[in-house]
């Protein structure tokens, strides 16, 4: 039986040609079990609504693996800080924004505290040397605070379609090692 993968997008969604939509298709092509959750009103997100939708997806889908991109990392941190999360097998934190991000449309989400517990047996933080939403120093501080493994991509921007991450073979291969 293959593991269940839950993909969580950030502000503005992750529709085609974003790597998350590509990855969802790749998992499905291999008869994998994937839930590419579409949060409500993703251009003007509301923290309480997104939290309810995430909690419902976790209860209904019961994922083994969660892959967060951008604002979804912040959402996961908020959820972990409630201490009501069931542990998952693997968590990928891809391109998290600064914990003190000051984008007006996202003010409900920030600031956020890095959680003491991520509720995952294994976590990989994936960041870029030139992400406009989190400096490399902040990434290293977050990694030390969370005590997780980290992969740094060189000049990958926000690790999204705009920075060339539509098809992301490395992530697909990485996921195949845990599925």
KEMI-720299 format. One record per residue: residue number from 1; residue in three letters; x, y, z of N, C-alpha, C in turn. Coordinates in nm, 3 decimals. Layout:
NUM, ALA, X, Y, Z, X, Y, Z, X, Y, Z
...
END
This chain:
1, UNK, 0.084, -0.119, 0.000, 0.000, 0.000, 0.000, 0.088, 0.124, 0.000
2, UNK, 0.062, 0.216, -0.092, 0.145, 0.336, -0.098, 0.100, 0.436, 0.008
3, UNK, 0.192, 0.522, 0.042, 0.164, 0.623, 0.142, 0.080, 0.736, 0.083
4, UNK, 0.010, 0.806, 0.168, -0.075, 0.917, 0.125, 0.003, 1.047, 0.136
5, UNK, 0.000, 1.126, 0.027, 0.073, 1.252, 0.020, -0.025, 1.368, 0.014
6, UNK, -0.009, 1.462, 0.108, -0.090, 1.583, 0.111, -0.003, 1.701, 0.070
7, UNK, -0.044, 1.770, -0.038, 0.028, 1.887, -0.087, -0.046, 2.012, -0.042
8, UNK, 0.027, 2.105, 0.019, -0.032, 2.228, 0.070, 0.034, 2.348, 0.002
9, UNK, -0.045, 2.427, -0.069, 0.008, 2.542, -0.143, 0.011, 2.667, -0.056
10, UNK, 0.072, 2.770, -0.109, 0.080, 2.898, -0.040, -0.012, 3.002, -0.100
11, UNK, 0.019, 3.126, -0.071, -0.057, 3.242, -0.117, -0.062, 3.240, -0.270
12, UNK, -0.181, 3.251, -0.326, -0.197, 3.252, -0.471, -0.210, 3.114, -0.533
13, UNK, -0.198, 3.008, -0.454, -0.212, 2.873, -0.506, -0.085, 2.823, -0.573
14, UNK, -0.091, 2.702, -0.624, 0.023, 2.638, -0.691, -0.024, 2.563, -0.815
15, UNK, -0.114, 2.627, -0.891, -0.165, 2.558, -1.010, -0.059, 2.554, -1.120
16, UNK, -0.088, 2.477, -1.225, 0.005, 2.459, -1.335, 0.055, 2.595, -1.384
17, UNK, 0.184, 2.613, -1.405, 0.292, 2.513, -1.415, 0.375, 2.495, -1.287
18, UNK, 0.323, 2.526, -1.171, 0.397, 2.511, -1.045, 0.434, 2.365, -1.020
19, UNK, 0.547, 2.342, -0.954, 0.595, 2.205, -0.928, 0.497, 2.123, -0.845
20, UNK, 0.418, 2.188, -0.758, 0.323, 2.110, -0.678, 0.215, 2.048, -0.766
21, UNK, 0.165, 2.122, -0.864, 0.062, 2.063, -0.952, 0.125, 1.955, -1.039
22, UNK, 0.247, 1.978, -1.085, 0.318, 1.876, -1.163, 0.338, 1.750, -1.078
23, UNK, 0.382, 1.768, -0.952, 0.409, 1.655, -0.865, 0.281, 1.577, -0.835
24, UNK, 0.171, 1.646, -0.813, 0.043, 1.579, -0.789, 0.009, 1.488, -0.906
25, UNK, 0.032, 1.537, -1.028, 0.007, 1.456, -1.148, 0.099, 1.336, -1.156
26, UNK, 0.227, 1.355, -1.123, 0.323, 1.245, -1.126, 0.287, 1.136, -1.024
27, UNK, 0.246, 1.177, -0.906, 0.206, 1.080, -0.803, 0.084, 1.002, -0.852
28, UNK, -0.014, 1.073, -0.906, -0.137, 1.009, -0.955, -0.108, 0.915, -1.071
29, UNK, -0.015, 0.953, -1.160, 0.020, 0.869, -1.276, 0.072, 0.733, -1.232
30, UNK, 0.140, 0.732, -1.117, 0.194, 0.606, -1.063, 0.094, 0.537, -0.969
31, UNK, -0.035, 0.576, -0.978, -0.140, 0.522, -0.892, -0.114, 0.551, -0.745
32, UNK, -0.044, 0.661, -0.720, -0.020, 0.702, -0.583, -0.144, 0.771, -0.526
33, UNK, -0.145, 0.785, -0.397, -0.258, 0.847, -0.328, -0.218, 0.989, -0.290
34, UNK, -0.279, 1.086, -0.357, -0.242, 1.226, -0.336, -0.365, 1.313, -0.315
35, UNK, -0.351, 1.411, -0.227, -0.453, 1.512, -0.206, -0.384, 1.646, -0.224
36, UNK, -0.417, 1.717, -0.331, -0.363, 1.850, -0.357, -0.470, 1.947, -0.310
37, UNK, -0.465, 1.980, -0.183, -0.568, 2.060, -0.118, -0.572, 2.201, -0.178
38, UNK, -0.691, 2.246, -0.212, -0.709, 2.383, -0.262, -0.776, 2.463, -0.152
39, UNK, -0.698, 2.552, -0.091, -0.751, 2.637, 0.015, -0.846, 2.741, -0.042
40, UNK, -0.943, 2.782, 0.038, -1.039, 2.886, -0.001, -0.968, 3.019, -0.019
41, UNK, -1.016, 3.092, -0.118, -0.975, 3.231, -0.137, -0.824, 3.248, -0.123
42, UNK, -0.748, 3.172, -0.202, -0.603, 3.170, -0.181, -0.532, 3.299, -0.220
43, UNK, -0.602, 3.392, -0.286, -0.540, 3.523, -0.314, -0.557, 3.619, -0.197
44, UNK, -0.653, 3.591, -0.109, -0.676, 3.672, 0.012, -0.702, 3.577, 0.128
45, UNK, -0.600, 3.501, 0.170, -0.620, 3.395, 0.269, -0.658, 3.446, 0.408
46, UNK, -0.739, 3.364, 0.475, -0.780, 3.389, 0.613, -0.726, 3.274, 0.699
47, UNK, -0.652, 3.308, 0.801, -0.588, 3.206, 0.884, -0.687, 3.107, 0.943
48, UNK, -0.797, 3.156, 1.000, -0.892, 3.063, 1.064, -0.957, 2.969, 0.962
49, UNK, -0.986, 3.019, 0.843, -1.047, 2.935, 0.738, -0.947, 2.830, 0.691
50, UNK, -0.825, 2.873, 0.663, -0.723, 2.778, 0.617, -0.694, 2.673, 0.725
51, UNK, -0.693, 2.713, 0.850, -0.669, 2.617, 0.959, -0.780, 2.512, 0.961
52, UNK, -0.906, 2.556, 0.950, -1.019, 2.461, 0.949, -1.008, 2.366, 0.830
53, UNK, -0.972, 2.419, 0.714, -0.961, 2.334, 0.594, -0.846, 2.234, 0.608
54, UNK, -0.735, 2.278, 0.664, -0.623, 2.188, 0.685, -0.659, 2.080, 0.787
55, UNK, -0.719, 2.119, 0.899, -0.757, 2.022, 1.001, -0.855, 1.918, 0.944
56, UNK, -0.950, 1.962, 0.863, -1.046, 1.870, 0.801, -0.975, 1.774, 0.707
57, UNK, -0.881, 1.823, 0.628, -0.806, 1.738, 0.535, -0.723, 1.634, 0.611
58, UNK, -0.663, 1.675, 0.722, -0.583, 1.581, 0.800, -0.669, 1.471, 0.859
59, UNK, -0.788, 1.505, 0.905, -0.880, 1.405, 0.962, -0.934, 1.313, 0.852
60, UNK, -0.977, 1.372, 0.742, -1.039, 1.293, 0.633, -0.938, 1.209, 0.555
61, UNK, -0.824, 1.267, 0.522, -0.728, 1.203, 0.433, -0.623, 1.120, 0.509
62, UNK, -0.590, 1.160, 0.630, -0.490, 1.092, 0.712, -0.359, 1.070, 0.636
63, UNK, -0.291, 1.180, 0.598, -0.169, 1.166, 0.518, -0.052, 1.108, 0.597
64, UNK, 0.037, 1.043, 0.524, 0.164, 0.997, 0.580, 0.271, 1.103, 0.559
65, UNK, 0.259, 1.175, 0.447, 0.358, 1.274, 0.405, 0.285, 1.404, 0.376
66, UNK, 0.341, 1.515, 0.426, 0.287, 1.648, 0.398, 0.398, 1.732, 0.335
67, UNK, 0.364, 1.796, 0.223, 0.460, 1.882, 0.153, 0.403, 2.024, 0.150
68, UNK, 0.465, 2.112, 0.228, 0.422, 2.252, 0.238, 0.506, 2.339, 0.145
69, UNK, 0.443, 2.434, 0.081, 0.516, 2.536, 0.006, 0.474, 2.674, 0.056
70, UNK, 0.573, 2.759, 0.079, 0.553, 2.899, 0.110, 0.463, 2.919, 0.232
71, UNK, 0.350, 2.989, 0.215, 0.262, 3.021, 0.327, 0.208, 2.895, 0.397
72, UNK, 0.203, 2.782, 0.328, 0.158, 2.658, 0.392, 0.250, 2.618, 0.507
73, UNK, 0.379, 2.654, 0.498, 0.471, 2.628, 0.609, 0.427, 2.705, 0.732
74, UNK, 0.392, 2.830, 0.712, 0.346, 2.916, 0.821, 0.218, 2.857, 0.881
75, UNK, 0.128, 2.813, 0.795, 0.004, 2.750, 0.841, 0.035, 2.626, 0.924
76, UNK, 0.129, 2.543, 0.877, 0.168, 2.422, 0.952, 0.224, 2.460, 1.089
77, UNK, 0.303, 2.567, 1.094, 0.358, 2.613, 1.223, 0.245, 2.653, 1.317
78, UNK, 0.147, 2.728, 1.266, 0.033, 2.767, 1.350, -0.039, 2.642, 1.402
79, UNK, -0.061, 2.545, 1.315, -0.130, 2.422, 1.356, -0.048, 2.348, 1.462
80, UNK, 0.082, 2.337, 1.442, 0.167, 2.269, 1.540, 0.165, 2.340, 1.674
81, UNK, 0.156, 2.471, 1.671, 0.152, 2.548, 1.797, 0.023, 2.526, 1.875
82, UNK, -0.082, 2.470, 1.809, -0.205, 2.436, 1.881, -0.189, 2.305, 1.958
83, UNK, -0.088, 2.226, 1.920, -0.058, 2.097, 1.983, -0.171, 1.996, 1.967
84, UNK, -0.245, 2.005, 1.856, -0.357, 1.913, 1.832, -0.336, 1.829, 1.707
85, UNK, -0.213, 1.814, 1.664, -0.181, 1.748, 1.537, -0.143, 1.601, 1.561
86, UNK, -0.191, 1.513, 1.475, -0.147, 1.373, 1.478, -0.014, 1.364, 1.403
87, UNK, 0.079, 1.287, 1.454, 0.211, 1.277, 1.392, 0.203, 1.211, 1.254
88, UNK, 0.281, 1.266, 1.161, 0.293, 1.209, 1.027, 0.433, 1.148, 1.012
89, UNK, 0.453, 1.076, 0.902, 0.584, 1.013, 0.881, 0.689, 1.112, 0.831
90, UNK, 0.654, 1.193, 0.730, 0.754, 1.281, 0.670, 0.690, 1.416, 0.638
91, UNK, 0.766, 1.522, 0.666, 0.723, 1.659, 0.640, 0.830, 1.728, 0.557
92, UNK, 0.785, 1.792, 0.449, 0.874, 1.874, 0.367, 0.831, 2.019, 0.383
93, UNK, 0.924, 2.103, 0.426, 0.900, 2.246, 0.441, 0.975, 2.316, 0.328
94, UNK, 0.905, 2.353, 0.222, 0.969, 2.409, 0.103, 0.943, 2.560, 0.096
95, UNK, 1.052, 2.635, 0.091, 1.049, 2.781, 0.074, 0.959, 2.852, 0.176
96, UNK, 0.983, 2.829, 0.305, 0.901, 2.900, 0.403, 0.934, 3.049, 0.400
97, UNK, 0.834, 3.133, 0.422, 0.862, 3.276, 0.432, 0.916, 3.310, 0.571
98, UNK, 0.972, 3.427, 0.584, 1.021, 3.475, 0.713, 0.911, 3.465, 0.818
99, UNK, 0.948, 3.432, 0.940, 0.850, 3.421, 1.048, 0.791, 3.557, 1.084
100, UNK, 0.855, 3.663, 1.035, 0.806, 3.799, 1.061, 0.768, 3.870, 0.931
101, UNK, 0.727, 3.795, 0.832, 0.686, 3.850, 0.702, 0.587, 3.965, 0.725
102, UNK, 0.602, 4.072, 0.648, 0.515, 4.187, 0.670, 0.434, 4.227, 0.546
103, UNK, 0.389, 4.127, 0.472, 0.301, 4.152, 0.358, 0.160, 4.176, 0.412
104, UNK, 0.105, 4.291, 0.381, -0.022, 4.334, 0.440, -0.135, 4.231, 0.423
105, UNK, -0.147, 4.173, 0.303, -0.255, 4.077, 0.276, -0.244, 3.949, 0.360
106, UNK, -0.127, 3.927, 0.418, -0.103, 3.804, 0.495, -0.086, 3.832, 0.644
107, UNK, -0.125, 3.950, 0.688, -0.098, 3.994, 0.826, -0.156, 3.900, 0.932
108, UNK, -0.265, 3.828, 0.902, -0.322, 3.734, 0.999, -0.227, 3.619, 1.032
109, UNK, -0.136, 3.588, 0.940, -0.047, 3.473, 0.954, 0.081, 3.505, 1.031
110, UNK, 0.114, 3.635, 1.043, 0.244, 3.676, 1.099, 0.226, 3.780, 1.208
111, UNK, 0.326, 3.784, 1.298, 0.438, 3.691, 1.309, 0.391, 3.554, 1.361
112, UNK, 0.475, 3.455, 1.341, 0.447, 3.320, 1.389, 0.571, 3.269, 1.462
113, UNK, 0.549, 3.190, 1.564, 0.661, 3.129, 1.637, 0.693, 2.994, 1.576
114, UNK, 0.821, 2.965, 1.563, 0.860, 2.831, 1.519, 0.814, 2.733, 1.627
115, UNK, 0.744, 2.628, 1.588, 0.691, 2.534, 1.689, 0.801, 2.452, 1.756
116, UNK, 0.774, 2.411, 1.878, 0.867, 2.322, 1.949, 0.860, 2.180, 1.895
117, UNK, 0.748, 2.145, 1.834, 0.725, 2.010, 1.782, 0.660, 2.023, 1.644
118, UNK, 0.715, 1.954, 1.542, 0.660, 1.960, 1.407, 0.564, 1.845, 1.378
119, UNK, 0.550, 1.750, 1.469, 0.459, 1.636, 1.455, 0.489, 1.554, 1.329
120, UNK, 0.619, 1.534, 1.306, 0.664, 1.449, 1.195, 0.784, 1.368, 1.242
121, UNK, 0.787, 1.241, 1.202, 0.901, 1.156, 1.239, 1.029, 1.207, 1.174
122, UNK, 1.014, 1.262, 1.053, 1.129, 1.313, 0.979, 1.087, 1.438, 0.903
123, UNK, 1.174, 1.539, 0.904, 1.144, 1.665, 0.835, 1.263, 1.708, 0.753
124, UNK, 1.234, 1.761, 0.634, 1.337, 1.821, 0.550, 1.295, 1.962, 0.515
125, UNK, 1.380, 2.057, 0.549, 1.360, 2.198, 0.516, 1.435, 2.224, 0.386
126, UNK, 1.366, 2.276, 0.285, 1.427, 2.304, 0.156, 1.413, 2.453, 0.129
127, UNK, 1.527, 2.519, 0.109, 1.527, 2.664, 0.089, 1.622, 2.701, -0.024
128, UNK, 1.620, 2.827, -0.057, 1.701, 2.879, -0.168, 1.798, 2.986, -0.117
129, UNK, 1.908, 3.001, -0.188, 2.006, 3.104, -0.150, 1.954, 3.244, -0.176
130, UNK, 1.851, 3.257, -0.261, 1.803, 3.391, -0.296, 1.650, 3.403, -0.293
131, UNK, 1.588, 3.343, -0.193, 1.443, 3.353, -0.178, 1.409, 3.495, -0.132
132, UNK, 1.323, 3.566, -0.206, 1.289, 3.703, -0.166, 1.206, 3.711, -0.038
133, UNK, 1.151, 3.598, 0.008, 1.066, 3.598, 0.126, 1.136, 3.551, 0.254
134, UNK, 1.259, 3.500, 0.243, 1.335, 3.460, 0.362, 1.483, 3.460, 0.330
135, UNK, 1.559, 3.533, 0.409, 1.703, 3.541, 0.387, 1.770, 3.409, 0.425
136, UNK, 1.888, 3.389, 0.373, 1.964, 3.267, 0.403, 1.996, 3.260, 0.553
137, UNK, 2.026, 3.374, 0.614, 2.050, 3.376, 0.759, 1.926, 3.330, 0.836
138, UNK, 1.808, 3.379, 0.794, 1.684, 3.338, 0.861, 1.659, 3.188, 0.842
139, UNK, 1.691, 3.136, 0.724, 1.674, 2.992, 0.698, 1.760, 2.911, 0.794
140, UNK, 1.887, 2.952, 0.809, 1.977, 2.879, 0.899, 1.928, 2.887, 1.044
141, UNK, 1.878, 3.004, 1.085, 1.824, 3.019, 1.220, 1.702, 2.928, 1.239
142, UNK, 1.615, 2.924, 1.139, 1.496, 2.838, 1.148, 1.536, 2.691, 1.157
143, UNK, 1.631, 2.652, 1.074, 1.677, 2.513, 1.074, 1.733, 2.474, 1.211
144, UNK, 1.810, 2.562, 1.272, 1.866, 2.535, 1.404, 1.755, 2.531, 1.509
145, UNK, 1.658, 2.618, 1.497, 1.546, 2.624, 1.592, 1.461, 2.496, 1.584
146, UNK, 1.440, 2.447, 1.461, 1.355, 2.330, 1.441, 1.430, 2.198, 1.456
147, UNK, 1.564, 2.202, 1.451, 1.647, 2.081, 1.461, 1.610, 1.980, 1.352
148, UNK, 1.611, 2.025, 1.226, 1.574, 1.940, 1.113, 1.686, 1.939, 1.009
149, UNK, 1.679, 1.842, 0.918, 1.771, 1.837, 0.806, 1.735, 1.949, 0.709
150, UNK, 1.835, 1.992, 0.631, 1.811, 2.102, 0.539, 1.882, 2.079, 0.406
151, UNK, 1.816, 2.123, 0.299, 1.874, 2.122, 0.165, 1.863, 2.264, 0.112
152, UNK, 1.975, 2.321, 0.070, 1.976, 2.457, 0.015, 1.997, 2.448, -0.136
153, UNK, 1.906, 2.510, -0.210, 1.915, 2.516, -0.355, 1.977, 2.649, -0.395
154, UNK, 2.071, 2.645, -0.487, 2.140, 2.768, -0.529, 2.056, 2.846, -0.630
155, UNK, 2.033, 2.972, -0.599, 1.961, 3.065, -0.688, 1.828, 3.009, -0.738
156, UNK, 1.750, 2.950, -0.649, 1.621, 2.890, -0.685, 1.503, 2.983, -0.654
157, UNK, 1.533, 3.108, -0.616, 1.426, 3.202, -0.587, 1.332, 3.148, -0.480
158, UNK, 1.202, 3.162, -0.506, 1.101, 3.114, -0.410, 1.060, 2.969, -0.439
159, UNK, 1.139, 2.900, -0.519, 1.115, 2.760, -0.555, 0.971, 2.744, -0.606
160, UNK, 0.941, 2.819, -0.710, 0.809, 2.815, -0.771, 0.823, 2.822, -0.923
161, UNK, 0.712, 2.827, -0.992, 0.715, 2.828, -1.139, 0.792, 2.949, -1.192
162, UNK, 0.780, 3.063, -1.125, 0.851, 3.184, -1.170, 1.002, 3.168, -1.164
163, UNK, 1.051, 3.080, -1.078, 1.196, 3.058, -1.070, 1.238, 2.925, -1.134
164, UNK, 1.152, 2.875, -1.223, 1.188, 2.757, -1.302, 1.151, 2.623, -1.241
165, UNK, 1.066, 2.623, -1.139, 1.028, 2.497, -1.075, 0.885, 2.460, -1.111
166, UNK, 0.870, 2.416, -1.237, 0.746, 2.358, -1.284, 0.760, 2.208, -1.266
167, UNK, 0.851, 2.152, -1.341, 0.887, 2.012, -1.329, 1.005, 2.007, -1.232
168, UNK, 0.991, 1.932, -1.124, 1.098, 1.924, -1.025, 1.132, 1.778, -1.002
169, UNK, 1.219, 1.727, -1.089, 1.256, 1.585, -1.087, 1.316, 1.543, -0.953
170, UNK, 1.399, 1.628, -0.892, 1.461, 1.590, -0.765, 1.353, 1.558, -0.661
171, UNK, 1.252, 1.642, -0.651, 1.147, 1.620, -0.551, 1.071, 1.491, -0.581
172, UNK, 1.045, 1.465, -0.708, 0.975, 1.342, -0.745, 1.058, 1.220, -0.704
173, UNK, 1.187, 1.222, -0.734, 1.274, 1.110, -0.696, 1.284, 1.096, -0.545
174, UNK, 1.296, 1.209, -0.476, 1.302, 1.208, -0.329, 1.177, 1.143, -0.272
175, UNK, 1.064, 1.180, -0.326, 0.936, 1.127, -0.277, 0.926, 0.977, -0.304
176, UNK, 0.978, 0.931, -0.417, 0.975, 0.788, -0.449, 1.054, 0.706, -0.348
177, UNK, 1.154, 0.766, -0.284, 1.233, 0.693, -0.184, 1.154, 0.671, -0.056
178, UNK, 1.052, 0.756, -0.031, 0.973, 0.741, 0.092, 0.836, 0.681, 0.068
179, UNK, 0.793, 0.674, -0.059, 0.665, 0.612, -0.091, 0.686, 0.463, -0.095
END
